[in-house]
Amino acid sequence: MKRTDKTNYYLDIAETVLERGTCLRRNYGAIIVKNDEIVSTGYSGAPRGRKNCIDIGTCRRNTMGIAHGERYELCRSVHAEMNAIISASRREMLGATLYLVGKDAQTGEYVEHAAPCSICERLIINAGILRVVIRENRTEYNVVNVSDWVNNDETLKGD
């Protein structure tokens, strides 16, 4: 039996976490790991106490025809990265790695070129997380150094 490498091991766990997601469009799972220990997990879903999109059977952004990556303020869900971050202390996240997996809720296929939204990027930066590892397919992934987001600040670029 071939042993799974450590990165795909953590991505597999994040993929299992996404199975709790409640979005009708895309579900993500995130885990934060520091010193080879899982600090916290998070998946996409409505805030505690509110109904999830899968429970009410509709997605406001779908109904309004809003494209992926736009108008997140209209979404009922708290993103997986956000949920993982709010479940940990900053001390636990300093120098950590966030593993992220996204799947299309309808097809079950991996989200191509998945990446945290700009709001999640800012939260990841402030949490002190150093790297984000994002699954592309079953065995391939991309590694993003969070310092690149700081050094290449998209919010400073003109239209």
Helices and strands as residue ranges (DSSP letters): H 6-18, E 26-34, E 37-43, H 53-56, H 60-63, G 72-74, H 80-86, H 90-93, E 97-104, H 118-127, E 131-135, E 141-145, H 146-151, G 154-156
